Each structure stands twice: as C-alpha cells, then as structure tokens.
C-alpha cells in the first residue's frame, strides 16, 4: 500500500512538474488525469517484466516520448480565456441536457408507476415502468460529475461513467427486488434477486471512492 502511495506521488509530481507554469484549465486537468493513468499502467506493465519501480518509472516516462507539443498546446489554452469559455460552455450545455433528460425520465417512471398502481393492476406490472427511474438516476449521476463548477473541474468522462454504472446497478438491484418480490410474494426471492447487482454496484462505488482524485480548482 505504501509503495502504491509513493508511486502515485512520484507520478503526480512528474506530471505536475511537466506542466509547471501552464495556466490551469479543464482541458489541462483532463490531460493530466489521462497522462497519470497511462503512466501508472505502463509502470505496472514494466514491473511485471521484472523491473524495479525506479527503472519501470524511467522506462514509462521514456516511452511517453516528447510531450513538449502538448505542453505548448495547454499553455496556449491556459492563456486563451476565449477557448476556455467555449469549452466550458459546451460541456455545461451537455451536462444540463443530461440533467433535464434524467429528471424527465425519473418523473415519467414515477408518474407511470403511480398511474398503474391506481389502476389496480398486478404489482409486478406496476413496478415495470420504474426502470426509467433507474436510467434517469444513472444519467443524472453522469451529468452532475461531468459538470464543471466554479470550485471543481469536471470529472474524467470514463470515471464519471463508472460512477453512473455503480448508481445504476444499485438502483437496478432495488428495481429487481421489488419486481421479483411482488411477482412471487417471497421476500427471499427479492433479496436473492437483488444481491448480485447490489454487491456489484456497491463494490464498484467503493473502489471509485477509495481512488478518488481531488478536482478542486
């Protein structure tokens, strides 16, 4: 664990030093996250071949090639407020659209489920439209995490998608539990039906939380 922490600090220090003096921007934040992930993967690959950590680190850095072009691009973006504004506005619009879609999906699922309930239909049929709540919850999670704020950078899209998957699995486990429970009228069936999805969702969520990165500006 300590070795992993030291390696994380070494990689972070290298990437931060590489872009020292470059104006901060959402694009730079995303690029540094991508480079950090790639470096760690390369280091681990080299270590599997028998290299020591220091040797693997040097080999991984060397394999990245000349990054001066990326540094210059990020410096230009950092100095160009107009480019930053356009990028931030575009991502904000996408995030807003996702939030609207997610909220509408949840409302549709909740209202349709309520309507079917008052139609005195079988409960397994009533819970069917609740799947839209599951989808809406996942969409909202992704949209919130990929939204840049005045205090935080937007999360990496792949990582945000994994958070959305985790929340979707947890919500889906509840959906499956209610649907199967009402269909069979057996509590143990509901619990056994939800177990796999709930454990997978919580496991993924914990893994993400324990490896979270600071997004503060």
C-alpha angles and dihedrals in degrees: 000000000000091000090053091050092050091048091050090052092047093050092045091050091050094049093044091050091048091060097034111146093018113128114252119254140153089254091054091048091053093045093050090050091051094047092047092052093046092049093051091049092049092047091052090048091053092046090055088060089059102267121142119244096259093047091046090050093052092046092049093049090048091050091057089069126203110345097176091107091057091047091053091048092051092046090053092049091046090055094042107077091179092062091047091050094050092048093047092047092050094050091044091055092049090048092048091050089051092050091050092048091047094050092047091050091052092048091048092050094046096045094045091049090050091049093051091047092057089047087067094237122157110285093239087060092045094056094050098088089051086085085083088063089056092051092044092051092053092047092050092049092053094044094050094049094048092051117105115221134187090263104032139042119234115267122253107275095233092050091046089051089053090052089050090050090051093051090044092053092050092049091044090053089058091046091052091046094054094041096049093038094054092042095053100023087223120124094202090057091053092050095046091047094054099041100085095046094042094049092045092049095047091044092053092045093051091048090053094045093050091052097041119145127219110256097178116130 
